[in-house]
Amino acid sequence: MNTTIEELQQAEEQFLAKWPAYAATGELDCLRATEFGRLDRLSHVYLDYTGAGLYGESQVREHAAFLESAVFANPHSHNPTSLEATERVERCRARILDHFNASSREYAAIFTANASGALKLVGEAFPFNSGSQYLLTFDNHNSVNGIREFARNRGAEIHYIPLTAPELRVDPDHVARYLSQGRAGTNQLFAYPAQSNFSGVQHPLEWIGQAQAKGWTVLLDAAAFVPTNRLDLSRWHPDFVSLSFYKMFGYPTGVGCLLARKEALRRLRRPWFAGGTITVASVQGDRFFLQEGASAFEDGTVDFLGIPAVEIGLRFLEGAGVERIHERCRCLSAWLMEELLARRHHDGAPLVRLYGPAHTESRGGTLTMNFLDASGSVIDHLRVEEAAARHNISLRTGCFCNPGDGEIALSISKCELTRCFGQPEVEATSRFTVDDLRLCVTGKTTGAVRVSFGMASNFADAFRFAQFTTEFLG
């Protein structure tokens, strides 16, 4: 992959002629030079923004200066260092609500370790019972799928809304039909991703109000959506929203959030209590009394040194411009999809099989694919990952913790999976690995290749990846 500067410049000129809106995102090129210069110094192509965002250098410097500026201690006290930490945590909490245009009268921001931690809070405390339903789309992340175990253990019914190939979208009529089967007066939860982390499909936010009108509580997984899209909670009112800040702006890791409508929060029933979540607990009296609001769900001591970095990150993201980032990712995705789908082997056979929409309407900057050889057989995704690493390209392979999308995209049937999981040795040991699945589903691939764009992406990244793919042409 020996690309000359002249080839890159010529390709970019053609790209700009076809996608002129990209030119309006030019401020992000300045940001890349000043904040993400390490990418070009190291000649690194980073294409895993759905896995994790990248941090700007000024974010780290500002956070370090903040830590050096004062003394901070465990917020669960009233001494000066504790009060200082408490003030910064609460200030950040308010800043998060402001970013999502969420009224503090309607929403609470609960700090968690990540989006998965936020989802677990909902799953373990939602009042599922024998009359309840848990409804979710096929393309949820495993941390949303995992809530079904809480639901199942309490006797609730579990229903999945299927996807339609090849775009991996959900038929709106199916959504309406499933929602209409809700039971008035019962505890029923509907969960879906604002954006699939596998296909990039963006589902209608209108489903939120439609579901609530039918008596459903709505859980929106926004982890893959909010890094490059605006989520306005003054317009949309999901009951619960899960997100991870490192996916939005890279730093800090280990801090996520559950945004919860206070009305919905009051309906949750926590199965335990912990330090920080109670007003009073007694050993001899054998009682405990939970705090009100967010504090009742923040187990132990929150990351009071890391949380102020979230406020810094939000300012950084807003300075870059969420709408500007969205437009850049849209243009780069459109160009790359077109290039990949045009790649042909010597006999005219396609090089790439793209999963999900082959256009930018209602989709994010996440592209998942497999490479095919001239005979049409899938080239192992691990081989592609290894080859990309040799070119200093970071991408992701596998099923990305999204089994529903993967099963439909890769044509792995329910019958095949039932046969695999029902083998005597699996039943006896309750152990089954990805390698076992690869052996069991003979003749089919069990993973794919994913590339995704974000704040620091530029045309050179997309071009270098497109050039890299030519080494698989035969």
N, C-alpha and C positions, 0 to 999 in steps of 0.2 A: 504494500500500500504506500507507494511513493507519490504523494500528491504535491504538485508544485504550487507556489503562491499564485502564479498566473492562472492555473486551473481553478483554484479556489475563488479568485476574484471574478473570473468569467462566470462561474456557476452562481455566485452571489448576485451578480448583475442580472442574470436571467431570473433568479428567484425573486428579486425585488420588483422586476417588471411584472411578474405574475401575481405577487403578493405585496402590493404597495403599502398596505396597512402596517407592515412590519417596520417601515421607516419611522413611524410615530413612536416606536418603542426604543428609539436610539439611546435614551437616557440609561437604559439597562446595560448598554455597552460601556458607558462610563463607570457604572457601578461595578461591572465585572473587572475593569482595569484597576479600580481603587480598592475594592473589597475582596475580590476573588482572584487576584493576580497569581496566586499559587497554582491555579489550574493551568495557565499558559506557561508559567515558569517550569512546571513539571511535565508539560506537554500531555496533560491528562484530559480525556474526554469523559465527563461524568454524565451518565444517563440513567440514574436511579433515584430521581427526585421523589417518586412515589414511595420508595423505601425510606428515604431520609433527605430532608433539605440540607443545604450547605449554609454554614454561618458566615456572615461578614466579619472581617477582621476587626472592625470598629466595635462590634458587639462584644467581643471578648475583651478588648481593651477597656471599654466602658464598664463592664461588669467587674473586671479586676480592680479598676480605680474605685468603684463603689465599695468593694470588700475592704479595700485599704483605708477607706474614709472614716470608718466608725467601728464600733464594737457591737456585734449582734449576738443574741442568745435565744434559747428556746422560748417561743412566744407564750407558753403556758405559765406566765407569771406577770407580775406588775413591777418588776425592777426596771431600771432605765434601759438596760440592754435588751430586755424582753419586749418592752414597749416599743422600742425602736424597730425591732423585727416585726412586731405585730402591725405597726403602722405601714411598713413596706408591703407586707403580705396583703393587707386590706386595700391598699392603694392599687396593687396589681389586680386584685379581684375586680375592682371597679373599672380598671382599664380594659380588662377582657370583655366585660359587658358592653363597654363603650364601642370596642372594635366591632362587635357583632350587632350593634344598635339594639341591644336588649335592655329593656327597662328593668331597673333594680326592684321595682314593685312587682314585676311578673317573674323574673328569673333570678336564680342563685347560681353562682359559679363555685363548683366544688373541685378542689385540687386533688388530683390522683397522680399515680406514677406514669400513666400513659392512657391511650384510648381504651386499651383492653381493661385496665383497672376501672375506668369509668363504666364500661359495659358490665363488668362483674358486679359493681355496686347496684345497678339496676336489676340484673338477673337474680341476685340473691335476695333482694328485698322486695321485688314485685310480688303482690299478693295473689300468686297463682293458686288455684284450687281445682277441684274436680269439675267445676263448671266453666273453667277458663279456656281460652284459646291463645296460642302463640303462633302468629302468622308472620312469615318472612319470605323474602324473595330468594331465589336460588343463588344469587351472586353475592351473598354476604361474606364478610370476613369471618374466619373461624371464631373470633371472639364474640361475634353476634350469634353464630351457630351454637356456640357453647351454652348460651342461655337456655337452649332447649332442654338441657339436663336438669336445670332448676325446675323448669316447667313440667317435665316428665315426672320428676320425683314427687311433685305435688298433685299429680293426676290430671294435668291440663292436656288438652289436645294440641297437636303440633301440625301445622300445615305449611307447605312450601308452594309459592307461586312460581310456575315454571318459566323458563326462558325460551325465546324463539330464535333459532339459528337462521341465518348466519350472523345477524347483527348482535345477538345475545341481549336483546331487549325483552321487556315484559309486555305482553299484549294488554293494552288498557282495559279491554273487556274482561280479561281474567282478573285484573285487580278489582274492578267494580264488582264482579261476581263473588270473589272471596270476601271482600269487605262487607257485602250485603248479608253474609252468613254470620255476622256478629250477633251476639245475644245481648240484648239490653239488660243492664243491671249486673253484668258479670265483669270480672277483671280480665280484659283481653288486650294483648300487646301486639302491635304491628311494627316490625323493624325492617328497615331497608337502607342501603347506602345511597347517599346523595350522588356519589360517583364510585363505580366499581373499580377496585384496585387491580383487577385483571384486565378487563376490556376497555376501560376508560368511559364506558357508557354512563351518562348522567340521567338519572331518573327524575321525573317531574316532581317538583316540590309541591305542586298542587295536590299530590296524594295526601299530604299532611292534613289539610282541612277536610278532604273527602272522607278520610278515615275517622277523624274526630267526630264528624257529623253522624257517623254510624256507630259511635260509642267506643271507638278504639283509642287506646293510649298509644302515642306514636314515638318510637325511638329512631332517631336519624343518626346514622354513622357518617360523620362528616370528615373523617380523618384524611381521605384522599381528595376531598373536594376543596376544603378551605385554603390550601396553599396557593391555589391559582384562581379561585373564584370567590366572589363576595357572597356571604350568607347574612342576609338582613333579617334579624329576628323581630323587627317591628312589622315586617310583612308576612313572614312565615312563623308559625308558632308551634313547632314540635314540642312535645312534652319533655323529651330528653335528647341531648346532642352530645356525642362523644368525639373527642379530638386529642391529638398529640401535638405539642408545640414544636418538637424537633422536626416534624414533617413540614411545618409551616416556615420555619426560619433557622433550622439546624441546631441552634443552641438556646437553652440548655436541653440536654437529654434528661430523661427521668422525671419530667413534669408534664402531666396531661390535665385534662379538665372534663368534667361533666357539667354541662349547662342544663339546668333543670327548671321547669316551671314550678313555682312554689306550690301551686295547687296539686301538681302531680307528686311532688316530693313528699307532701303530707300523707299521701296514700301508701308510701313504701313502708315496709316493716322489716327493720334490720334484724338479722338472726343472731347478732351478738353485739357486745359493746367493747370499746377499747379506750385506751388513754386518749384524752382530748375530746371524746364523743359524748361525755356525760356531764351533768351538773353535779350529781351525787351518786355514788355507788357504795354499797355496804356489804361486808362479809357476814356479820352477825344478823343484820336485818334482811339479808338475802334479797335486796332490791337494787335497781338502778334506774336512773332518770336521764333520758337522752337530752342533749342540747337541742336547741331549735335550729332549723335551717341547715346551712352547709356544714356547720361544725359537727353535727351529728353523724356526718358521713366521712369525715377526714380522720382516719384511724391513726392514732399516734401523733407524732410531731411532723407537720408538713415540712417540705424542703425549703426552709425559710431563707437559706443562702442562695438557692437556685432560683426561687420564684421571682426575685427582682430582675433576673435576666430575661424573664418572659416579657416584662414591661418594655425592656430595651429592645427585644426582638420584635414586638408589635410595632413600635415606632419605626424600626428598620424596615419592616415589611410594608407599612403604610407609606413610608418615604419612597420606596421603590414603586409602589402603586399596584394594588391587586389587579385592577382592570388592565393595566399595562402589561403585567406578567401574563395575564390570561390571553391577551391578544398575541403576544409573542409566541406563546406555546401553541396557540391555534395555527398560526402561520407555519411554524416549524413542523408541526404534526402533519399538516396538509401536504407540504412539500415532500416530507419523508415518505408518507404513505404512497404518494404518486410515484416516487422514484422506486420504491421497493416493489410495488405491484407491476412496474414496467420491466423489472429484471427478468430476463429469459435465458435459459440454457441454449446451447447451440441448436437444439431441435425445436425450440420454441416453447418448451415446458416452463412453467413459472418457477422462480427461485423461492418465492415466499408465499406462505399461506397465512393471511392476516385473520385474527380472531376479533370479531366486533365490527363496528361500523367502519367503512372505508371512506368516510367523509368526516367533516368537522361539526356537523349539526348535532347538538346535544351530546357531545363527547369531550373528554378532557385530553390532556397531552400525554396519555399513556397508551403505548402501542404494544400489543402482544402478538407474537407470531411464531411460526416454526419455519426453518429452512428446509427445502426439498432438494434432493439430488435430481439428476436428469431423468431418472426412472420414476420420479414421483414419491420416493420413499423419504421419510422424515430423517433429517440429519440430527443426531442426538444433541439435545440442547446443551448438555455438559461439554460436548466438543466445541460448540459455538462459544460458550463462555470462556473456555480455555484459550481459544484462538483470539478472542477479544482482549483478554488479559495481556497477551503478547504484544498487542498494539496499544496498551495502556488505556483501554476502554472499559469503564465500569458500567456493567448492565446487570440484570438479574435473571435468573432462570428458575424453573420449578413450576409450582401452581400458586405461589404467592399467598398461601394461607386462605385460598379461595376455592375450595373443592367443588362447589356447585358450578361455577363458571368453567372450571377446568374439565369437569366431567362432560358437560355439554359440548364445549369447544372441541375436545379431543375424542368425542364419540365413545365414551366409556359408559356402558349401559348399567342400569340397575341390576339386571340379571348377572352380568359379569361380576359386579362388586359383591352381590350376595353370595355367589359361588366362591369368590376369593375369601371373603370373611367367614364363610361357613365351613372352611376346611377343619378337620378334626384337631390338627395341631394348633390352629388359631383359637378354636373354641377352648382347648385345654389350657393354653398359656396366656390368652388375651394379649398376645404380642403380634404386631404386624408392622412392617417397615415399608418405606418407599421402594426399597430393593425387592421386597416380597411382591409388591404390587406390580413392579416392572416385569417380574417373572410370570406373574399370574395372568396379566392382561397381554397375552402373546400377540405380537404383531402390531401393537399400538404404542404410541409414545405416551408417557405419563407426565410430561412437562412441556414448557414452552420458554420462549425468550421474550423478555420484556424490556423495553426502553421507555424512558419518561423524561419529559422536559420540566424545567422550573425556572426560578428567578435568575440564575446565572447562565442559562443556556444561550447559545448564539448559533448563527448559521454554520460556523466552522464545525461545531460539534455534530450537527446533523449531517453535514457533508462528509466528515471523516468516517462516520458510521456507515453511510451509504457506500463510500468507497471500500470500506472493509468488507462489505457483503459480497463484493465481486470475486473474492477469493474462493467462494463456494460454487461459482459458475463452472459448468462442465460442458 
